Amino acid sequence: MAEVVGCHNVDQWKQQLDSNKSPDKLIVIDFTASWCPPCRFIAPILAEYAKKFPHVVFLKIDVDELKSVAEQYEVEAMPTFIFLKDGNVVDKVVGADKDALLAKIEKHAVPATVSASAST
């Protein structure tokens, strides 16, 4: 995919979630808001990460458009990045911290089978 996909309604969100649900696939969700300066700062950086990690799914959710999804993931500050694998939250970064974001992507983007055998 190599791009950040915006989800503008619950149907789009569910379709992305269902089609990318896998233990080996990382989904990074950017909870953002149009009025949020740090969100605007991190957006082009996230787009670069999407190009760098084409096997990772990057989704963007505007908290004002999809309040129910933001509430589901207990998002209280923007930007918040939620990391999902197989539908489960595996990590979270709050704030426009590009280094922390990159570190978490690198940590979780490794397929589960590889990381399990590497840790033994």
HELIX and SHEET records of a PDB file:
HELIX    1   1 VAL A   10  SER A   19  1                                  10    
HELIX    2   2 PRO A   37  LYS A   52  1                                  16    
HELIX    3   3 LYS A   67  GLN A   72  1                                   6    
HELIX    4   4 LYS A   98  HIS A  108  1                                  11    
HELIX    5   5 ALA A  112  ALA A  118  1                                   7    
SHEET    1   A 5 VAL A   4  CYS A   7  0                                        
SHEET    2   A 5 VAL A  57  ASP A  62  1                                        
SHEET    3   A 5 LEU A  26  THR A  32  1                                        
SHEET    4   A 5 THR A  80  LYS A  85 -1                                        
SHEET    5   A 5 ASN A  88  VAL A  94 -1                                        
END                                                                             
